[in-house]
Each structure stands twice: as structure tokens, then as C-alpha cells.
Amino acid sequence: MPGSGDARLCRVFISLTCPYCAQYHEALWSWSRSLPAGWGAKFIPVLVQGQDSFIQAKAIAAASKADPSKLGEFLRSAYYALQQQKQPTAQESTWKGIVSASGYDMEVYSAAWRALPSDYDLVNPIVEAQSHYGISVTPTVVVGGTYLVTPDDTHGNQALFMQLLNALVSKAEGVV
């Protein structure tokens, strides 16, 4: 259930076809790696009607399972392939290229894809989290299960957005 166990978790809701997610990716990925000890970040693809977001969810889940340390590069490669190169989400060749470009071993990634939970068990927690937090735009970051923030909150000022995220982590920690 969303909210339980989120006190030290930052949920980053993204879409691989969202230009703002691509624009904020490097900053968000870097920020997620600099969180205080005991904190974590989880990049979650939003689900909308249609197969593309479902395929994205499976691809990100497999990448996370295969080698979490390469997820940032996987997301970067996916943004580029889907947005800049206009590759189709539903084609297997698109994902093979993304997996290869991001440094994964194709066999390890394929095994992770095959080991994913059932479609329902993969999708249901995402849908519950989106509903629980009222996710309507991407990127959206939920800090500590309490604070929801988007770049809209800083009028698109990326530096200010990152400062706001840091402040909210500090607030959730009880520092401010």
C-alpha cells in the first residue's frame, strides 16, 4: 500500500515519452544518488491507457531487476530512443537497442524480464500509488510519502526544483 514504509523513500513518477522527464532526468538521477543515508529513490513509470506505458513499466522493472546500478543509463537511453529517435515503444528492437546502449548484458536483462511478476502484480502497485498520490503530471516526486512536488511548483526552474526537493527531504528528516 502506498504510504506505508515511505517515510524514507522518494517516489519519482516519470514517463519515458515526457519531454520534461527527459529534461530533468540527469538532475533527478544525480539527486537520487545523493540522498541521506537510509533514504532511497524509486523511479516509477506512470500508467495511462494504452500499451505503451505498460511496456515502459515492464522495461523499467526488468532494468531495475537486472542491474539497478545501470538504471540511470537505461532511462537516459530510453528517453533518447523514444523521444529523439522516435523509435516505437511496442517494437522489441527498440528495447534491445536501449538495453544494449545502456550497458546491460542482454541475457541478464531477458532473464529479468521473464522473472517479472504477473502483469497484475506489476501494474497494481503502480496504479495504487498513482491514485493514492493523485499523480497528474510528470515528473512528480513524492518525498517521504508526504510531500508531492513537480517542476510546476517552481515555474520550471530546475535549480530551484532541486533545492525544494532537498529542503523537503530535510523537513521529512526533521532537520528544518
N, C-alpha and C positions, 0 to 999 in steps of 0.2 A: 504494500500500500504506500503510495506517495506520502511523504511527510514523516513516516516512521523511519528512523535511522538517518535522517537527512541533516541533522544538526551540524555535521562537519563535512557536508557534501555540496558541491556546486554543480547543478544540472545545467548543461549548456545545450539548449534546444536549437537545432540547425536544420537547414535543408541544403542539399548539395547543389540545388538549382537556384538558390537565392544569391543574388549578386552581393548583398550586404554581408551575408555569411562568409563569402569568399573574401570580401574586403577586410573583414575583421578577423579572419582565421589566424593569421600569424600572431596578432596581439593576444587573442584569446588562448591560443595554444601555449604561447610563452607564459602568459599569466597563470594558466592551469598548472604549469610545471613549477611555479614559484609560490604556490600556496603554503601556508604554515604547516609544520609537522602535524600529522594526524588528519589533515584535510585531504580531500580528493575531488576530482572533477570527472564528470561523466558526460560525454558528448552524445546527445540523443537526437536521432532524426525525427522530425515531425512527420506525422502520418496524415495525409489528406486523401481524398477519394481518388482512386486510380492506382494502377500497378506500379508506377514509377517510384512513389515514396516507399512502397512496400519492398521493392527491390533494393532501394537505398538502405532501408533498415536492415535487411539481411546482409548486405555487403559490409556495412559498418560493424554489425555484430560479428561477422566472420573475421574481419580485420582485427577487431578487439581481442577475439579469442585466439587467433593465430599468433599475434605478436603485438601486445599493447604498446610497446615502445616505438613501433612504426606507425601508429595510428595517425599522428600528425601529418606525416608524409603521405599517407594514404588519402586523408581528407584533402590535402593540398593537390594531389594528383587528380582526385575525383573532381574537385572544383574546376581545374583546368580542362580536363577532358570533357566534362558535361557542359561547361559554360563557354569556354574559349574555342574549343574544337567542335562544339555542338554534336558530340557523339551521342547516339541514342542510349538511353538508360536500359532499355529492355534487351539489348544485344549482349550476348556473352563475351564477344570480342572486346567490347568497351571495358568490361570489368577485368578481363585478362590483361589488357594494356595498363589499367590503373594499378593492378596488383604488381605487375612487373615493374612499372615506373617507380613504385614506392618501396621496392627492395624486398618484397616478400618472396619466400620460396613458394612457387605455385602449388606444389604438392601439400605443403603445410596449410596454405590458405584453403585449398579444396577440401582437405580433411576437416578443417574448422567449419567450413560451410555445411558439410554433410553432418557434422555433430551439433548443429544448431538445434535448439528446442523446436517443438512443433510450431507451426505458424501462429496458432492461437497463443501459445505461451511466450512467443517472441513479441507479438503485437499488443496483447492485452496490457502489459505493464506500461507500454508507451502511451496507449490510448488513455489509460487511467491517469497517468502523470499529466498529460496534456489537458485533460478535463479538470483534474484537481487544481492545477495552477492557472487554468484559463489561458493557455498559450494561444495567442492570435497572430503573432508576428515572429519572424526570425531575423537575427539571432535574439534569443531571450535567455537570460541567465537567472536561475533561482539559487540564491545564496542561503545555505543553512536551512532550507525548507521554509524560509520565512520571507525573504526579500526578493522580489521579482523586478528585474531591470532590463531595459532594452536600450539600444542606441538612441531611440526617440527621446528617452529621458534626458539626454544631454544634447539634443538637437543635432545628432550626428557627429559630435565632437569626439573622436576616438580616444584622444588622450584623457579627456575628462571622463569618458565612459570607463576607462581602465582605472582611473583614480577612484571613481564611485564604487567599482567592484571591490577594490582594496579596502575602501572605507567600510563597506558592508560586511566584509569578512572580519574586519577588526571589531565592528559592532557586534556581530554574532559571537565573537570570541569574548566579548565583554571588555574589550580594551578601551573603547570610546563610549 
